[in-house]
Amino acid sequence: MIEVNNLCKHFILKKRKSGFLGSVQSLFYYEKDVIKAVDNISFKIKSGELVGYIGQNGAGKSTTIKMLTGILKPSSGEVLVNGVNPSKDRARNAFQIGVVFGQRSQLWMDLPVEESFDLLRSIYRIDKKMYDKKIEFFSDLLGINEFMKQQARKLSLGQRMKADLAASLLHSPSVLFLDEPTIGLDLLVKEKVRTFIKNINENEKVTIILTTHDIQDIEFLADRIIIIDKGKIGYDGDISNFNKMVGNDSYVSVHFQEQIKNFNLPHPYEIKQKISELHYLIKIPDEEPLSKLLEFFQKNKYSIQEINREKPELGEAIKKMYEGRSVN
């Protein structure tokens, strides 16, 4: 569905000396810096996949998405979206993709939402019966019927995001690019938007690339992540494998029935935090089965009231990668 081969995007920044003389001199001579926003990356995304494309600010996420949508032309390398080169055939590509930028809207701000939708129906030449079915579908899942007659500028942030999601999918695209789709939304609206995204991926088989700083979006929606760091791919694979590779150990929360004296744990377990005399947080390597720890408690006759293994947080694993831990 999406193929990216040796993709690069370089920006040239002109350097000039300060002051009037520096400005005059720059007309004839100037130094330049080459900024490698995207530096020789390659990946493939299969039809129907939902992939989290994540990285810090300035890592190259948005630049990549702009090349995949045809907004930017690559400096070198190749991009194909369903067999189409986005920068060479932007019109054809536009008919097969949907795009949602969390901080920008594709709605006409002075028009009611339904009129924006009707304009999009004309632009994409959507059959009226199909259009009506789509509106009904979005009304059921997103509740857009509640604000269809309101001007776009009068919508709340959550309502605008719902409207933008619907607008991006009116023409039944095979690929959807989501850039910060839940930014600034309250918890209830976030849950609604995430559930909708998961629904169209699983039931409508829409291929989705999701960029976000909200790790919960990634953990809820994606099984595969691509992490870009300083223009290069730092990791591409399953979330669970990434946690293991960076040593993102999990924790076991244990409530004992009675106080334990001289509480020592065998290797490789360690006490991360003593929350109370009866409650401990124990660090446990991700590959270690919980059964071994339970055998230790049983052997030493420790009475357990409650025990829970807590899932490692993806955000902590990504932080470790940025701090310099290698991922192979």
Buried (B, 14 or more C-beta within 10 A) or exposed (E): BBBBEEBBBBEEEEEBEEEEEEEEEBEEEEEEEEBBBBBBBEBEBEEBBBBBBBBBEEBBBBBBBBBBBBBBBBBEBEBBBBEBBBBEEBEBBBBBBBBBBBEEBBBBEEBBBBBBBBBBBEEBEBEEEEBEEBBEBBBEBBEBBEBBEBBBEEBEEBBBBBBBBBBBBBBBBBBBBBBBBBBEBEEEBBBBBBEBBBEBBEEBEBBBBBBBBBBBBBBBBBEBBBBBBBBBBBBBBEBBEBBBBBEBBBBBBBBBEEEBEEEEBEEEBEEBEEEEEBBBBBBBEBEBEEEEBBEEBEEEEBEEEEBEBEEBBBBEBBBBBBEEEEBE
